[in-house]
Amino acid sequence: MGWDENATAVIERFLPATYCPEWRPVQNFTYHFSMLIFLAASAVPYTKKYYVLLLKGLYILACIMMLMWGTCYWCTKDIVMWSVLYLGQNVVQFLYVLYSQRTVKLPPDLEELYCEVD
């Protein structure tokens, strides 16, 4: 068995194109758009002030697109179930981060006392 035959055997074993006699058609735009949003969310630099809000917001948008794709075009319950679960998790985390980043207003006398102590 020469190098060419050995390489061909490896290619035939590990590349899926050799086992797919007929490829499925390309998915709908909503699937690709959701994947682009996931890609954009993972590319957000963590040095930004609102990094977590932007990240979770993009994840929420991507989950909505994935949910639409799973419901309207792919019609599988597992994709819908996982998308709803992931969407719920990200909405809860988004709301928590939004709540924790709010500004707290103190009455003037307490603010003066806080500034003296700090």
C-alpha positions as CSV (number, residue, x, y, z in Angstrom):
1,M,0.0,0.0,0.0
2,G,1.7,3.2,-1.2
3,W,1.3,6.7,0.1
4,D,-1.4,7.6,-2.4
5,E,-3.5,4.6,-1.5
6,N,-3.0,5.3,2.2
7,A,-4.0,8.9,1.9
8,T,-7.1,8.0,-0.1
9,A,-8.1,5.5,2.6
10,V,-7.8,8.2,5.3
11,I,-9.7,10.7,3.2
12,E,-12.5,8.2,2.4
13,R,-12.8,7.3,6.1
14,F,-12.8,10.8,7.7
15,L,-14.3,13.2,5.2
16,P,-18.1,13.2,5.2
17,A,-18.3,14.0,1.5
18,T,-17.5,10.4,0.6
19,Y,-20.3,9.1,2.8
20,C,-22.9,11.5,1.5
21,P,-24.1,10.3,-1.9
22,E,-26.5,13.3,-2.0
23,W,-26.1,16.5,0.0
24,R,-29.1,18.1,1.5
25,P,-30.0,21.6,0.2
26,V,-28.6,24.7,1.9
27,Q,-30.6,25.8,5.0
28,N,-32.9,28.8,5.1
29,F,-31.5,32.3,5.6
30,T,-32.7,32.4,9.3
31,Y,-30.4,29.6,10.2
32,H,-27.4,31.3,8.6
33,F,-28.3,34.6,10.1
34,S,-28.6,33.1,13.6
35,M,-25.1,31.5,13.1
36,L,-23.7,34.9,12.0
37,I,-25.2,36.5,15.2
38,F,-23.6,33.8,17.4
39,L,-20.3,34.5,15.6
40,A,-20.7,38.3,16.2
41,A,-21.5,37.7,19.8
42,S,-18.4,35.6,20.3
43,A,-16.3,38.3,18.6
44,V,-17.3,41.1,21.0
45,P,-14.2,42.3,22.9
46,Y,-14.6,41.8,26.7
47,T,-13.0,45.2,27.4
48,K,-16.1,47.1,26.5
49,K,-18.2,48.5,29.3
50,Y,-21.4,46.8,28.2
51,Y,-19.8,43.6,27.1
52,V,-22.1,41.2,29.0
53,L,-25.2,43.1,27.9
54,L,-24.2,43.1,24.3
55,L,-23.2,39.5,24.4
56,K,-26.5,38.4,26.0
57,G,-28.5,40.6,23.7
58,L,-26.9,39.1,20.6
59,Y,-27.4,35.6,22.1
60,I,-31.1,36.4,22.6
61,L,-31.4,37.6,19.0
62,A,-29.6,34.5,17.7
63,C,-31.8,32.2,19.8
64,I,-34.9,33.8,18.4
65,M,-33.6,33.3,14.9
66,M,-32.7,29.7,15.6
67,L,-36.1,29.2,17.2
68,M,-37.8,30.6,14.1
69,W,-35.7,28.3,11.9
70,G,-36.4,25.2,14.0
71,T,-40.1,26.0,14.1
72,C,-40.9,27.2,10.6
73,Y,-38.4,25.4,8.4
74,W,-36.7,22.5,10.1
75,C,-39.8,21.4,12.2
76,T,-37.9,19.5,14.9
77,K,-38.9,19.5,18.5
78,D,-35.4,19.2,19.9
79,I,-34.1,22.3,18.2
80,V,-37.2,24.2,19.4
81,M,-36.8,22.9,23.0
82,W,-33.1,23.7,23.2
83,S,-33.6,27.2,21.7
84,V,-36.4,28.0,24.2
85,L,-34.3,26.8,27.1
86,Y,-31.2,28.7,25.9
87,L,-33.4,31.8,25.2
88,G,-34.9,31.6,28.7
89,Q,-31.5,31.3,30.3
90,N,-30.1,34.3,28.4
91,V,-33.1,36.5,29.1
92,V,-32.8,35.9,32.8
93,Q,-29.1,36.6,32.7
94,F,-29.7,39.7,30.6
95,L,-32.3,41.1,33.0
96,Y,-30.0,40.3,36.0
97,V,-27.0,42.1,34.4
98,L,-29.3,45.0,33.5
99,Y,-30.6,45.2,37.0
100,S,-27.1,45.0,38.6
101,Q,-25.8,47.9,36.4
102,R,-28.5,50.4,37.2
103,T,-27.5,53.5,39.0
104,V,-28.7,53.9,42.6
105,K,-29.9,57.4,43.6
106,L,-29.5,58.3,47.2
107,P,-31.1,61.2,49.0
108,P,-28.7,64.2,49.3
109,D,-28.0,63.7,53.0
110,L,-27.1,60.0,52.6
111,E,-25.0,60.8,49.5
112,E,-23.0,63.3,51.5
113,L,-22.5,60.8,54.2
114,Y,-21.4,58.2,51.7
115,C,-18.9,60.5,50.1
116,E,-17.4,61.3,53.6
117,V,-17.1,57.6,54.4
118,D,-15.7,56.6,51.0
